[in-house]
Amino acid sequence: MSSDADESPDAEFRHDDDGGPDPEKHHGHGRGGMGEDVKRKEDRRFITGHGNYVDDVKKDGMLHCEIVRSNYGHARIENIDTERAEAVEGVVAVLTAEDLAAYDLATMPTLMDDTQEVLVQDKVKFQSQEVAAVIATDRYTAKDGADKVDVNYDSLDAVTDAGEAMKDDAPVVREDLDQDDNHIFTWETGDEDATEAAFDDADVVVEEDMFYQRLHPAPIETCGCVADWDEDNEQMTVHMTSQAPHAHRTLFSMVSGIPEHKVRIVSPDVGGGFGNKVPIYPGYVVAAAASYVLGTPVKWVEERSENVQTTSFARDYDMTGRIAATEDGEITAVDVDVIANHGAYNAAAQPSKFPAGFFKIFTGSYDIDTAYGELDAYYTNTAPGGIAYRCSFRVTEAIYLIERLVDVLAQELDMDPAEVRRQNFIPKEAFPYESATGWTYDSGDYERALDKALESVDYEGLREEQAERIENDDRKLLGIGLSTFTEIVGAGPGKQCDIAGIEMFDSAEIRVHPTGKATVRIGVQTQGQGHETTFAQIVAEELGLDVQDVEVEHGDTDTEPYGLGTYASRSTPVGGAATAVAARKVRDKARSIASNELEVAEEDVVWDRQTGAFQVQGAPDRTITVEEVAGASYMNSPADEEPGLEAVNYYDPPNMTYPFGAYVCVVEIDRETGETDIRQFYALDDCGNRINPMIVEGQVHGGLAQGIGTAMLEEVTYDENGNVTAGDFMNYLLPTSMEIPEMDTDYTVTPSPHHPIGAKGVGESPTVGSPPAIVNAVVDAMAHGGVTHVDMPMTADRVWEALDGAALAQDPAGRIDLELELGDEEAASD
């Protein structure tokens, strides 16, 4: 549910150079432009069962691919025997690394300048790694064939934890790199000497160790593709689950040697991505290679366990953070040391030019003069990755770190955590603000957001209730957790961001047809964000069209302009900006044609955004709509203008954008069981000007659900042999409707000053802000017992251990009497 906001949702726009929307005036013109709650145009096909996903793609003569995967986390391959598999009726081919090597496809580059085997020939480095592939006439026959591929292994000791991988006697994961340890890189940011000096001079220093566990994005649709080699035209078409079709086309060309203009990537409807569908996976390459060799389409779609066990994970950071402060709570410095688990290959889907992504935003929303961070990454016998799981590439870990440390500081100083935050916020008048680690924040009003959040939840009343429960020794403790976070999104400026060496611009192409309807082609790719609606709203706003008359196309590299895809909340900050600028190019040409039609000088024609029409200055009754101009552009264009009304724009942003928020989580903890219930979750987000408030609210709801899963349930775990112990949905626990509380969403509006429509992006903010709010709430409930931290996921067992260690746990009713009657040993066994 949304609470009332200070600003009308129809009045959220900044000026542009053409008399654009005024944030202080009402802006509802009813055409479905920006600021209006337009129902998602794409939803009709989904709710009526007419979505078109990769597994819906069927081609004549199509074969099916099944991957043979390692049972071991670390082992040498002694022999691969394919004879029994080849004898299965319906099996067409069995591929091994040797077969791929004949076509120079044995290895593939990762997105971080590492090299990964497509199929392994010598040594498997994580459980379920790809060893061979069976191609058959149907999926079930392929699976039967895969079961009959005999692989002999010589098991090796495994290491799955980065802290263990860094030890001198740890098993070496990557012997192919000719190094005798597992170290990948060391990354530093900030001023180490100045930071140490600040700590030496500090009145108070607090330190906390915290672990951000390995997570899996778990999209509802797993990864897959249909590869189709057209030998006559020498063209490879791949329908694939892709968040970045053009980037994947470039990578496919690089790996295969097929000229890029002969590679077509089609990303149809995508059933969720959350970062999981940014990388290239061996299954894609195998399917394409099989299609090339066999001359027929080949489909590969992974099973759920394959998706969880082998595709790119997120997080897995061991962090130690310190804050230096004065005795009255002013933060003077922050320091962080990180050990990162990158898995068996350095394969993070990383769009920045920094090995640790945007982790350097670890100073958060606070005006901190000095900061230093160091991170060491290590190989382990686990699946490779380090993707942006609905987060802007390591921002979630950074914000979790600083938001937990601020609470630890407040606890040390016996201050209210809200007041410590307020005292250290970057002031509104300081923007644009350069942080101690070098980022330039575009805009923010953190204190206003916090004040609104505290008032909305009756913060003082909650604190009074908490004190009463402690005084009365209630069975259920109350905890109030705050998170006042700043995100960094919109990768991004080419000077700072690239993927596979390509600068992170994005694109839009707009064509207005003679009848005034428009087609918009965009380089970003939707996986449920609502692009077909919001991008149509941008064009409707800029050109005065009805949103239903604007069709948005995406996902086909043969028709859409080159773009770098959707992840890290970059669609609106980059792709949305490209669309707005392209629309303004169209409008500029339309003004010239309008002046010809109105028979006045071009400088006398003005654009009226409210009516969506051009008018003669000083004569408002003389108007012409863009629809009318469109017809004239094809039938009566001026002599000095080319016919038609269209434009394309490639947008390289001058800076990233910095959405922010203020979250409050209220929990109740049962002292007998350790069970934690989220009683209330209030989420205020400021994403600048909002294109479609209803879609923004939906994005926040989804992100909060994932944040709750992170904080309370989810973790990819391994045993000492490298076996995945949470490799399916029986063991990798996702939140359901039973774990998700009623959510109160709210907002303020602080436009980005450099974005064409003042928007910032919101899709990943709730997964950044919610985990620290929840952990802060749980720790706050036990803080009077001296608890300073509980690691995620905060299961009932883990919370009960913290309660017990702080002498806050209560025995279940009758438990003590039972022990007296039966004795401790019998009671324990009972």
C-alpha positions in Angstrom: 0.0 0.0 0.0 1.2 3.5 -0.8 0.9 6.3 1.8 0.3 9.8 0.7 3.4 11.7 -0.4 4.3 15.4 -0.2 4.3 15.7 -4.0 1.5 14.9 -6.4 2.6 11.9 -8.6 1.4 13.9 -11.6 3.9 16.7 -10.8 7.2 15.0 -10.8 9.1 16.5 -13.7 12.0 18.9 -14.2 12.3 21.5 -16.9 13.9 20.7 -20.2 15.1 23.2 -22.7 11.7 23.3 -24.4 9.5 24.4 -21.5 9.3 20.8 -20.1 7.2 19.7 -17.2 7.4 21.8 -14.1 7.7 19.8 -10.9 5.7 22.5 -9.1 2.7 22.2 -11.4 0.0 19.6 -12.0 0.8 17.4 -15.0 -2.0 15.0 -15.8 -2.9 15.4 -19.5 -4.6 11.9 -19.7 -2.6 10.6 -22.7 -0.7 8.1 -20.6 2.5 10.2 -20.4 5.0 10.3 -17.6 3.7 10.3 -14.1 0.5 8.4 -14.9 -0.5 5.0 -13.6 -0.8 3.2 -17.0 -1.6 -0.5 -16.9 1.3 -2.5 -18.4 0.7 -3.0 -22.1 2.6 -6.3 -22.2 0.6 -8.0 -19.5 -2.3 -9.0 -21.7 -0.2 -11.6 -23.5 1.2 -12.9 -20.3 -2.1 -13.3 -18.4 -3.8 -14.9 -21.4 -1.0 -17.4 -21.9 0.4 -15.9 -25.1 3.9 -15.1 -23.9 6.7 -16.4 -26.1 9.7 -17.8 -24.2 12.7 -19.7 -25.4 11.3 -23.0 -24.6 8.2 -22.1 -26.7 10.5 -21.9 -29.8 10.1 -24.9 -32.1 11.8 -25.4 -35.4 11.6 -28.1 -38.0 14.1 -30.9 -37.4 15.1 -29.4 -34.1 17.4 -31.5 -31.9 17.8 -31.3 -28.1 21.0 -30.9 -26.0 21.6 -32.4 -22.6 24.8 -31.5 -20.6 26.8 -34.2 -18.8 27.9 -32.7 -15.5 30.5 -33.6 -13.0 29.5 -35.3 -9.8 32.6 -33.9 -8.1 33.6 -30.5 -6.8 37.2 -31.1 -7.7 38.6 -34.0 -9.7 40.8 -35.0 -12.6 39.1 -36.7 -15.5 40.8 -39.9 -16.3 38.6 -41.0 -19.2 35.3 -40.2 -20.9 33.6 -43.1 -22.6 30.7 -42.1 -24.9 30.1 -45.5 -26.5 27.0 -46.5 -24.5 25.4 -43.1 -25.0 26.0 -43.2 -28.8 24.2 -46.5 -29.0 21.0 -45.1 -27.6 18.3 -44.9 -30.3 17.7 -41.2 -31.1 21.1 -40.0 -29.9 22.6 -38.1 -32.9 25.9 -37.0 -31.4 28.0 -36.9 -28.2 30.3 -33.9 -27.9 33.4 -33.6 -25.7 36.1 -31.0 -25.4 38.1 -32.8 -28.1 35.3 -32.3 -30.5 34.9 -28.6 -29.7 38.7 -28.1 -30.0 38.5 -29.1 -33.6 36.4 -26.0 -34.2 38.4 -23.8 -31.9 35.5 -23.7 -29.4 37.1 -25.6 -26.5 37.3 -22.4 -24.4 35.3 -19.2 -24.0 36.2 -15.8 -22.5 34.5 -14.7 -19.4 33.3 -11.1 -18.9 36.4 -10.4 -16.7 39.2 -11.4 -19.0 39.5 -15.0 -17.7 39.1 -18.1 -19.9 36.7 -20.9 -19.1 36.4 -24.3 -20.6 33.2 -25.0 -22.5 33.5 -28.7 -21.9 36.2 -29.9 -19.5 38.8 -32.4 -20.6 41.3 -32.5 -17.8 40.1 -31.3 -14.4 36.6 -30.3 -13.1 36.7 -27.3 -10.8 33.2 -27.3 -9.3 30.3 -29.7 -8.9 28.0 -30.0 -12.0 30.6 -28.4 -14.3 30.1 -29.2 -18.0 32.0 -32.4 -19.2 30.1 -33.6 -22.3 27.0 -32.9 -24.3 24.5 -35.3 -25.8 22.4 -34.3 -28.9 19.2 -36.2 -29.5 15.9 -36.2 -31.2 14.0 -35.2 -28.1 14.8 -34.0 -24.6 14.1 -37.3 -22.8 16.3 -39.3 -25.2 19.1 -36.7 -24.7 18.8 -37.1 -21.0 18.9 -40.9 -21.3 22.0 -40.6 -23.4 23.7 -38.3 -20.9 23.1 -40.8 -18.1 25.1 -43.4 -20.2 28.2 -41.3 -20.7 30.8 -42.9 -18.5 33.3 -40.5 -16.9 36.1 -41.8 -14.6 37.3 -39.3 -12.1 40.2 -39.1 -9.6 38.8 -37.1 -6.7 40.8 -34.2 -5.3 40.5 -32.1 -2.2 38.2 -29.2 -2.6 38.1 -25.7 -1.2 34.8 -23.7 -1.3 35.5 -20.9 1.1 37.6 -17.9 0.2 39.0 -17.6 3.6 40.3 -21.2 3.3 41.4 -20.7 -0.3 43.8 -18.0 0.7 45.8 -20.3 2.9 49.2 -21.6 1.8 48.2 -25.2 2.0 44.8 -24.8 0.2 44.2 -26.9 -3.0 45.1 -24.9 -6.1 42.0 -24.5 -8.2 43.5 -23.1 -11.4 46.6 -25.0 -12.2 46.2 -23.9 -15.8 47.3 -20.4 -14.8 50.7 -21.6 -13.7 50.3 -20.1 -10.2 50.7 -21.9 -6.9 47.9 -20.1 -5.1 44.3 -19.1 -5.6 44.7 -15.3 -5.5 43.0 -13.4 -8.4 43.5 -9.8 -7.7 43.9 -7.1 -5.0 41.8 -3.9 -5.3 42.2 -0.7 -3.3 40.3 2.5 -3.1 40.6 5.7 -1.0 43.5 7.1 1.0 45.0 4.5 3.3 47.4 6.8 5.2 44.8 9.5 5.8 42.3 6.9 7.0 44.8 5.3 9.4 45.6 8.8 10.8 41.9 9.5 11.3 41.5 6.2 13.2 44.5 7.1 15.4 42.9 10.4 16.3 39.4 9.0 16.8 37.5 9.2 20.1 35.7 6.0 19.3 36.4 3.1 17.0 34.0 0.3 16.3 34.6 -2.8 14.2 32.4 -5.6 13.0 32.9 -8.8 11.0 30.0 -9.6 8.6 29.4 -12.1 5.9 27.2 -11.5 2.9 26.3 -15.0 1.8 26.3 -16.5 -1.6 22.9 -16.1 -3.3 21.3 -17.3 -6.4 19.0 -15.0 -8.4 16.6 -17.9 -9.1 14.5 -16.5 -12.0 11.3 -18.4 -12.7 12.6 -19.3 -16.2 15.9 -21.1 -16.3 18.6 -20.3 -18.9 18.3 -21.8 -22.4 18.6 -21.2 -26.2 17.7 -22.5 -29.6 20.7 -22.2 -32.0 20.0 -22.4 -35.7 22.8 -22.4 -38.3 21.7 -21.5 -41.8 24.4 -23.0 -44.0 23.0 -21.4 -47.2 23.2 -17.9 -45.8 26.1 -18.6 -43.4 24.1 -17.1 -40.6 23.7 -18.2 -37.0 20.4 -17.3 -35.3 20.2 -17.9 -31.6 17.0 -17.4 -29.6 18.3 -17.1 -26.0 17.4 -16.0 -22.5 19.5 -12.9 -22.7 19.5 -9.6 -20.7 21.9 -8.1 -23.2 21.3 -9.4 -26.8 23.8 -7.1 -28.6 26.6 -7.8 -26.1 25.9 -11.5 -26.5 26.0 -11.2 -30.3 29.5 -9.6 -30.1 30.7 -12.3 -27.7 29.2 -15.1 -29.9 31.1 -13.7 -32.8 34.3 -13.4 -30.9 34.0 -17.0 -29.6 32.8 -18.6 -32.9 34.6 -16.6 -35.5 31.4 -16.1 -37.4 31.3 -12.4 -38.6 29.1 -10.4 -36.3 26.8 -9.3 -39.0 26.1 -13.0 -39.6 25.1 -13.6 -36.0 21.5 -12.8 -34.9 20.5 -12.9 -31.2 16.8 -12.9 -30.4 15.7 -12.6 -26.8 12.0 -13.2 -26.7 10.0 -12.9 -23.5 12.3 -13.5 -20.6 10.9 -15.0 -17.4 13.0 -13.0 -15.0 16.7 -12.3 -15.0 18.0 -10.5 -11.9 21.5 -10.7 -13.4 21.4 -14.5 -14.0 21.0 -14.0 -17.7 23.9 -11.5 -18.3 26.7 -14.0 -18.7 27.4 -16.4 -21.6 27.1 -20.0 -20.4 28.7 -23.2 -21.9 25.3 -24.5 -22.8 24.8 -21.7 -25.3 28.1 -22.4 -27.0 27.5 -26.1 -27.1 24.1 -25.7 -28.7 25.5 -23.3 -31.3 28.5 -25.6 -32.0 26.1 -28.6 -32.4 23.9 -26.7 -34.8 26.9 -25.6 -36.8 28.2 -29.1 -37.1 24.9 -30.9 -37.6 23.2 -28.3 -39.8 20.0 -28.4 -37.8 18.5 -26.3 -35.0 19.5 -27.4 -31.4 17.7 -26.5 -28.2 19.3 -26.4 -24.8 17.2 -25.6 -21.7 18.6 -26.3 -18.3 16.7 -27.8 -15.4 16.2 -26.0 -12.1 19.0 -27.8 -10.2 21.4 -27.0 -13.1 20.4 -23.4 -12.9 21.0 -23.1 -9.1 24.2 -25.2 -9.0 26.0 -23.8 -12.1 24.8 -20.5 -13.3 26.2 -17.2 -12.0 25.7 -16.5 -8.3 25.9 -13.3 -6.4 27.5 -11.8 -3.2 29.8 -14.1 -1.2 31.8 -11.4 0.6 33.6 -11.7 3.9 33.8 -8.1 5.2 35.5 -6.5 8.2 34.5 -2.9 8.6 35.6 -0.1 11.0 34.3 3.3 11.7 36.2 6.1 13.4 34.1 8.8 15.2 34.0 11.5 17.7 32.4 10.9 21.1 29.2 12.8 20.0 28.8 10.6 16.9 30.4 12.4 14.0 31.9 9.8 11.7 35.5 10.8 10.6 36.6 7.7 8.7 35.6 4.3 7.5 37.8 1.4 6.6 36.9 -2.0 5.1 38.7 -5.2 4.3 37.0 -7.8 2.1 37.7 -11.4 1.0 35.7 -12.2 -2.1 34.8 -15.7 -3.4 34.8 -15.6 -7.2 34.4 -19.3 -7.8 36.4 -21.4 -10.2 36.7 -18.6 -12.9 36.9 -14.9 -12.6 33.6 -14.5 -14.5 31.7 -11.7 -12.8 29.4 -9.9 -15.1 31.0 -6.6 -14.4 30.2 -3.4 -16.4 32.5 -1.1 -14.5 36.3 -0.7 -15.0 36.8 -1.5 -11.3 37.4 -5.2 -10.3 35.1 -4.8 -7.3 32.4 -3.0 -9.3 30.7 -0.2 -7.5 31.7 -1.4 -4.0 33.6 1.8 -3.5 30.2 3.5 -2.6 30.7 2.0 0.9 30.6 5.5 2.4 26.8 5.4 1.7 24.7 8.5 2.4 27.2 10.0 4.8 29.5 12.9 4.7 32.7 11.1 5.6 36.0 12.8 4.8 38.3 9.8 4.7 37.8 6.2 3.6 39.9 3.3 2.5 39.0 -0.1 1.2 40.9 -3.2 0.2 39.5 -6.4 -1.4 41.2 -9.6 -2.3 39.5 -12.1 -4.6 40.2 -15.8 -4.7 39.3 -18.9 -6.8 37.4 -21.7 -5.1 35.8 -25.0 -6.2 32.4 -23.4 -6.6 30.4 -22.1 -9.6 31.9 -18.9 -11.1 30.1 -15.6 -10.9 29.8 -12.5 -8.9 26.9 -11.0 -10.9 24.6 -8.1 -10.0 21.8 -10.0 -8.4 19.2 -7.1 -8.7 22.0 -4.8 -7.5 24.3 -2.4 -9.2 27.4 -4.7 -9.0 28.4 -5.0 -5.4 26.4 -2.0 -4.2 24.3 -4.2 -2.0 27.4 -5.5 -0.1 28.7 -2.0 0.3 25.5 -0.5 1.7 25.0 -3.5 3.9 28.4 -2.9 5.4 28.0 0.8 6.1 24.4 0.6 7.3 25.4 -2.2 9.8 28.4 -0.2 11.0 26.4 2.9 11.7 24.1 0.9 13.9 27.1 -0.6 15.7 28.4 2.9 16.3 25.1 4.1 17.6 25.0 1.1 20.0 28.5 1.8 21.2 27.7 5.5 21.9 24.2 4.7 23.3 22.7 7.0 20.7 19.6 6.6 18.7 20.5 5.2 15.3 18.2 7.7 13.6 20.1 10.6 15.1 23.5 9.2 14.2 22.4 9.0 10.6 20.9 12.5 10.7 24.1 14.0 12.1 26.2 12.4 9.4 24.1 12.8 6.3 25.4 14.6 3.2 23.5 17.9 3.4 21.1 18.7 0.6 23.0 21.8 -0.3 26.2 19.9 -0.8 25.1 18.2 -4.0 26.7 17.5 -6.4 28.8 15.8 -3.8 32.1 14.0 -4.3 32.6 11.1 -1.9 35.9 10.1 -0.2 36.2 7.3 -2.8 35.7 9.5 -5.8 32.0 9.2 -6.8 30.1 12.3 -7.6 26.5 12.0 -6.2 24.1 13.9 -8.4 21.3 14.9 -5.9 19.8 13.9 -2.6 17.7 15.0 0.3 18.3 12.3 2.8 17.1 14.1 5.9 13.6 14.8 4.4 13.3 11.1 3.5 14.3 10.0 7.0 12.0 12.5 8.7 9.0 11.3 6.6 9.8 7.7 7.3 10.1 8.2 11.1 6.9 10.1 11.2 5.0 7.6 9.1 5.8 4.6 11.3 5.4 6.6 14.6 9.1 5.9 15.5 8.8 7.4 19.0 5.8 5.2 19.7 7.7 2.1 18.6 10.6 3.0 20.8 8.3 3.4 23.8 6.7 0.0 23.0 10.1 -1.6 22.8 11.1 -0.2 26.2 7.9 -1.5 27.8 8.5 -5.0 26.4 12.0 -5.1 27.8 10.8 -3.8 31.2 8.0 -6.3 31.4 10.3 -9.2 30.3 7.9 -10.1 27.5 8.3 -13.3 25.6 8.5 -11.4 22.3 11.2 -8.7 21.8 10.5 -5.8 19.5 13.2 -4.5 17.1 13.2 -1.4 14.9 15.7 -1.4 12.1 16.6 1.6 9.9 18.4 1.7 6.5 19.1 5.1 4.9 20.9 4.0 1.7 22.2 5.5 -1.5 22.3 3.4 -4.7 24.5 4.0 -7.7 22.9 3.0 -11.0 22.9 3.8 -14.7 26.1 2.1 -15.9 27.1 4.1 -17.3 29.6 6.7 -18.5 32.0 5.1 -21.0 34.9 6.7 -19.1 34.0 4.4 -16.2 32.0 1.5 -17.5 32.3 -1.1 -20.2 31.4 -4.7 -20.8 33.6 -6.9 -23.0 35.5 -3.6 -23.8 32.3 -1.9 -25.2 31.5 1.4 -23.6 28.2 1.4 -21.7 26.0 3.7 -23.9 22.5 2.8 -24.9 20.2 3.6 -27.7 16.7 4.3 -29.0 15.2 4.6 -32.5 11.8 6.3 -33.0 9.8 6.2 -36.2 6.5 8.1 -36.4 4.4 6.7 -39.2 2.2 8.7 -41.6 -0.9 8.1 -39.5 0.8 9.4 -36.4 1.4 6.1 -34.7 5.0 5.4 -33.5 7.4 2.5 -33.3 10.2 2.7 -30.7 13.1 0.3 -30.8 15.3 0.2 -27.8 18.7 -1.4 -27.0 17.8 -2.4 -23.4 16.0 -5.7 -22.9 13.0 -6.3 -20.5 12.7 -9.3 -18.2 9.5 -8.0 -16.6 10.3 -4.4 -15.8 7.5 -3.0 -18.0 9.7 -1.4 -20.7 6.9 -1.7 -23.3 4.8 0.6 -21.2 7.3 3.0 -19.6 9.3 3.7 -22.7 6.0 4.3 -24.6 5.1 6.7 -21.8 8.3 8.6 -22.4 7.6 9.0 -26.1 4.0 9.8 -25.5 5.1 12.6 -23.1 7.7 14.0 -25.4 5.6 13.9 -28.6 2.1 14.4 -27.4 0.9 11.0 -28.6 -1.4 8.6 -26.8 0.5 5.9 -25.1 -1.6 3.3 -26.8 -0.3 4.6 -30.2 3.3 3.9 -29.3 4.7 0.4 -29.8 8.0 -0.6 -28.2 10.2 -3.3 -29.7 13.2 -4.9 -28.1 15.3 -8.1 -28.1 16.3 -8.7 -31.7 19.7 -7.6 -32.8 18.7 -7.6 -36.5 16.2 -4.8 -35.9 17.0 -2.9 -32.7 19.9 -0.4 -32.4 23.0 -1.6 -30.5 22.6 -1.4 -26.8 24.3 -3.0 -23.8 21.2 -4.5 -22.1 19.3 -4.4 -18.9 20.9 -4.9 -15.4 22.1 -2.6 -12.6 19.0 -0.5 -13.0 20.4 1.0 -16.2 17.3 0.9 -18.4 15.7 4.2 -17.3 18.9 6.1 -16.5 20.5 5.2 -19.9 18.0 3.6 -22.2 15.2 5.9 -21.0 17.5 8.9 -21.6 18.3 7.7 -25.1 14.6 7.4 -25.8 13.8 10.9 -24.5 16.6 12.5 -26.5 15.6 10.6 -29.6 12.0 11.9 -29.1 13.2 15.4 -28.8 15.1 15.0 -32.1 11.9 13.9 -33.7 10.1 16.9 -32.1 12.8 19.3 -33.4 12.2 18.1 -36.9 8.4 18.2 -36.4 8.7 21.8 -35.4 10.3 22.7 -38.7 7.5 20.9 -40.6 4.9 22.5 -38.3 6.1 25.9 -39.2 5.8 25.1 -42.9 2.2 23.8 -42.3 1.3 26.8 -40.2 3.0 29.2 -42.6 5.1 31.0 -39.9 8.7 31.2 -39.1 10.1 28.3 -37.1 11.1 30.5 -34.2 7.4 31.5 -33.9 6.3 27.9 -33.2 6.2 26.7 -29.6 5.5 23.3 -28.1 2.7 23.0 -25.6 3.3 19.9 -23.6 -0.1 20.0 -21.9 -2.0 19.8 -25.2 0.6 17.8 -27.1 0.6 20.2 -30.0 2.6 23.0 -31.7 1.1 26.4 -31.6 1.9 29.8 -33.0 3.3 32.0 -30.4 0.8 34.7 -29.5 -2.0 32.8 -31.4 -2.9 29.8 -29.3 -5.8 28.9 -31.5 -3.5 28.1 -34.4 -2.2 24.6 -33.6 -1.1 21.4 -35.2 -0.6 18.0 -33.6 2.4 15.7 -34.1 0.0 13.2 -35.8 -0.9 15.9 -38.3 2.8 16.8 -38.7 3.6 13.1 -39.3 1.3 13.0 -42.2 2.8 16.2 -43.6 6.3 14.8 -43.2 5.5 12.1 -45.7 3.1 14.0 -48.0 4.1 17.6 -47.8 7.6 17.9 -46.4 9.4 21.3 -46.8 11.9 21.5 -49.6 14.9 21.6 -47.2 13.7 18.6 -45.1 14.0 14.9 -45.9 10.6 13.1 -45.9 9.7 11.1 -42.9 9.7 11.6 -39.1 12.2 9.5 -37.3 15.4 9.7 -35.2 18.0 7.6 -33.4 20.0 8.4 -30.4 23.0 6.8 -28.7 23.3 8.1 -25.2 26.5 8.0 -23.1 25.5 9.5 -19.7 27.7 12.2 -18.2 27.4 10.5 -14.8 25.5 7.7 -13.1 22.4 8.4 -11.0 22.0 8.0 -7.3 18.6 7.0 -6.1 18.2 6.7 -2.4 15.7 5.6 0.3 14.7 5.4 3.9 13.5 2.0 5.1 12.1 1.0 8.5 11.6 -2.6 9.5 9.8 -3.7 12.7 10.3 -7.3 13.9 9.1 -9.4 16.7 11.4 -12.2 18.0 10.1 -15.1 20.0 12.6 -15.7 22.8 11.6 -19.3 23.2 12.1 -20.4 19.5 14.2 -17.6 17.8 11.4 -17.2 15.2 11.4 -13.7 13.7 8.2 -12.1 12.3 8.4 -8.9 10.3 5.5 -7.0 11.7 5.9 -3.9 9.5 8.0 -2.8 6.6 8.0 0.8 5.5 9.9 1.6 2.3 10.4 5.1 1.1 12.2 5.4 -2.3 13.4 8.4 -4.1 14.1 7.5 -7.7 13.8 11.0 -9.1 11.0 11.7 -11.5 8.7 8.6 -11.7 7.5 7.5 -15.2 4.8 5.2 -14.0 4.2 5.2 -10.2 2.3 1.9 -10.3 5.2 0.1 -12.0 7.6 1.7 -9.5 5.6 0.4 -6.6 5.6 -3.1 -8.2 9.3 -3.0 -8.6 9.7 -2.0 -4.9 7.4 -4.9 -3.8 9.4 -7.4 -5.8 12.7 -6.1 -4.6 11.6 -6.2 -1.0 10.5 -9.8 -1.3 14.0 -10.7 -2.6 15.6 -8.7 0.2 13.6 -10.5 2.8 14.7 -13.8 1.2 18.3 -12.6 1.5 18.0 -11.6 5.1 16.0 -14.5 6.4 16.2 -17.6 4.2 18.5 -17.8 1.2 22.1 -19.2 0.9 24.0 -21.4 -1.5 26.0 -23.8 0.7 28.6 -26.5 0.1 30.1 -29.4 2.1 33.8 -30.0 2.6 34.0 -32.0 -0.7 32.5 -29.2 -2.8 29.1 -30.8 -3.0 26.3 -28.2 -3.4 24.0 -28.8 -0.3 21.4 -26.2 -1.4 21.2 -27.0 -5.1 17.4 -27.1 -5.5 14.3 -25.4 -4.2 13.9 -28.1 -1.5 17.1 -26.8 0.1 17.5 -23.3 -1.3 14.7 -21.5 0.4 12.8 -18.8 -1.3 10.3 -16.6 0.5 6.6 -17.3 -0.2 3.5 -15.2 0.5 3.7 -16.6 4.1 7.0 -14.9 4.7 6.2 -11.6 3.0 4.5 -9.0 5.3 2.2 -6.2 4.2 4.4 -3.5 2.8 4.0 0.3 3.1 5.6 2.1 0.1 6.2 5.8 -0.1 8.4 8.3 -1.9 10.0 11.6 -2.2 11.1 13.2 -5.5 14.6 14.5 -6.0 15.3 14.7 -9.8 18.6 13.9 -11.2 20.0 17.2 -12.6 21.8 15.6 -15.5 19.2 13.2 -16.7 16.9 14.3 -19.6 13.8 13.5 -17.7 15.2 13.7 -14.1 14.8 9.9 -13.5 17.2 7.8 -11.5 16.1 4.1 -11.7 14.5 2.0 -8.9 14.4 -1.7 -9.8 17.3 -2.7 -7.5 17.0 -0.1 -4.7 14.8 -2.3 -2.5 17.2 -5.2 -2.6 20.0 -2.8 -1.5 18.0 -1.1 1.3 16.0 -4.0 2.8 18.7 -6.5 4.1 20.4 -4.0 6.4 17.1 -2.7 7.6 16.0 -6.3 8.6 19.3 -7.2 10.2 19.4 -3.9 12.1 15.9 -4.7 13.4 16.8 -8.1 14.6 20.0 -6.9 16.3 18.1 -3.9 17.7 15.7 -6.3 19.4 18.6 -7.9 21.3 20.9 -4.9 21.6 20.1 -4.5 25.3 21.7 -7.9 25.8 24.9 -6.8 24.1 24.3 -8.4 20.7 26.0 -6.4 18.0 25.6 -8.6 14.9 23.8 -11.6 13.5 24.9 -13.0 10.1 22.4 -13.6 7.3 20.4 -15.7 6.7 18.9 -15.1 10.1 17.3 -18.5 10.6 15.5 -19.3 13.8 18.5 -21.4 15.0 20.9 -18.6 14.4 18.7 -16.0 16.1 18.1 -18.3 19.1 21.9 -18.8 19.5 22.3 -15.0 19.7 19.5 -14.8 22.2 21.0 -17.6 24.3 24.5 -16.1 24.1 23.1 -12.8 25.4 21.1 -14.5 28.2 17.9 -13.3 26.5 16.4 -16.7 25.6 13.5 -18.1 27.4 12.8 -21.9 27.8 9.6 -23.1 26.4 6.8 -23.4 29.0 7.4 -26.6 31.2 10.9 -27.3 29.8 12.7 -26.5 33.1 10.2 -28.7 35.1 10.7 -31.5 32.6 14.5 -31.4 33.0 14.1 -31.5 36.8 12.0 -34.6 36.5 13.9 -36.5 33.9 17.4 -35.2 34.2 19.3 -33.2 31.6 20.3 -36.1 29.5 16.8 -37.6 29.2 15.3 -34.2 28.6 17.8 -33.5 25.8 17.1 -36.8 24.1 13.4 -36.3 24.5 
